[in-house]
Amino acid sequence: MTVFLVGAGPGDPGLLTLRGAEVLRRADVVVYDRLAHPSLVDLAPADAERIYVGKAPGKVELRQEDINALLVERGLAGRTVVRLKGGDPFVFGRGGEEAEALIAAGVAFEVVPGITSAIAGPAYAGIPVTHRGVSTHVTIVTGHEDPAKGATDVDWDALARAGGTLVILMGAGHIADIASRLIDGGRAAGTPVAAVRWATRTDQRTIRATLGTIADLGVESPSVIVVGEVAALDMSWFDSRPLFGRRVVVTRAREQASELRARLEDLGAGVIELPSIALEPVPFEVPSLSGFTWLVFTSANGVIAFFDEGIQPQGLDARALAGVKVAAIGPGTASALAMRGVRADLIPDRFVAESLVEAFPAPGSKGDRVLIARASEARDVLPEGLISKGYDVDVLSVYRTVVAVPDPADVEILRSGGVDCLTFTSSSTVRNFCTLVGKLPEPQPLAICIGPVTADTARSLGIRVDAVATEHTIDGLVDALIAHLSD
């Protein structure tokens, strides 16, 4: 039995430590607060117990004493417990109190430090907390002491005299009083101040002011407040990315969404996964390939299913493809083949079925056979086109797409007009999206499609299409999105 007190970092899920990710992946129980990014909780096994204990100004799900008791109870039950806390557990995270409770109960525990918002928040706003010639030291202080104490441990007069950089956590609700105390203690009213709200997240916002003006600018929680000359520095990088602050809906199946999501998040976008389709395997047996001239794949999913999920009575390895040419509808499909040691002999210039038909050479005089591995509900353009060219065509369904069940909260964000752009990567994502969401909000968010077939489906269902990727790939989709959103 072990309880892990894990620092989740300040918000950006990429700042979780390797050790934190490791223990989350084997957790039986995850106890988390409101500052832990939801994607980090998803690292835990699907059957792990998830318990939300978040605190917000004026609202507490569980008192700290109850959280301590919960950790002890689950720990004594022999379960692997992860207490996931924003920032670092031992930097104003009350991790020390939780550790004391575990020690008293004889429960083994481990502290997994996290990146504190006191350092990461200013860094993501382009503010170094120390800088040569400007500040040689930094002091971290809470702006929200325990009200039960009846007195303060913070000597604001001394902090005012100390100079250097002052980083205040949990001080948004008391910023007027804090600024006044620092000025009374000797800090100049013109001292630069920066307040970074939701630091390291895609909705990060920075207010820049002085001690004399910050109280009038509406600083909200949760904010990291930086006081000192470094707060006047602006080495912006995080919020200068081309898609910063934009909310983009990804409608791909969750199994497919990771690449697109990663690309968009690297560019600064906030991504809402609203999968309109899910992939399901279908039972199939890989036939003998010796009688086929061509093996054709119309998606990376088809490649994965064919090589990894089919019943292969005699085994499927490179020898089974001897003498068989392989065609891929696009570079993504070709990449999936390459990962399995297979090089595509044919990739069309445009990554749609019509272009693949055009690119196919004429069959031999005796009539060549083609095996198409695809989704069960795919269009018949490809098999019909190859038959018309003189090929004998067999179609092998290797997977199917079904309507997914997205998070209702994400659907509500869309319906309330809280997104900037919709992305569609196939006709099935468009059809199922319309079934799930119904009428889009007005004005409609931008809609960008991966190719012309997908765009035609969207238009037929009443969606205004604002752009179609020039190259019908994920890279092309992202390029089109940047062109329309990065203004």
Helices and strands as residue ranges (DSSP letters): E 2-7, G 13-15, H 18-24, E 29-32, H 38-41, E 49-52, E 55-56, E 59-60, H 64-76, E 80-85, H 95-105, E 109-112, H 117-124, E 138-142, G 147-149, H 156-162, E 165-169, G 172-174, H 175-184, E 192-197, E 205-210, G 214-216, E 223-227, G 229-232, G 238-240, E 247-250, H 254-266, E 270-273, E 277-281, E 294-297, H 300-308, G 318-321, E 325-328, H 331-338, H 353-359, E 369-375, H 381-388, E 392-403, H 408-415, E 421-424, H 427-437, E 446-449, H 452-460, E 467-468, H 474-485
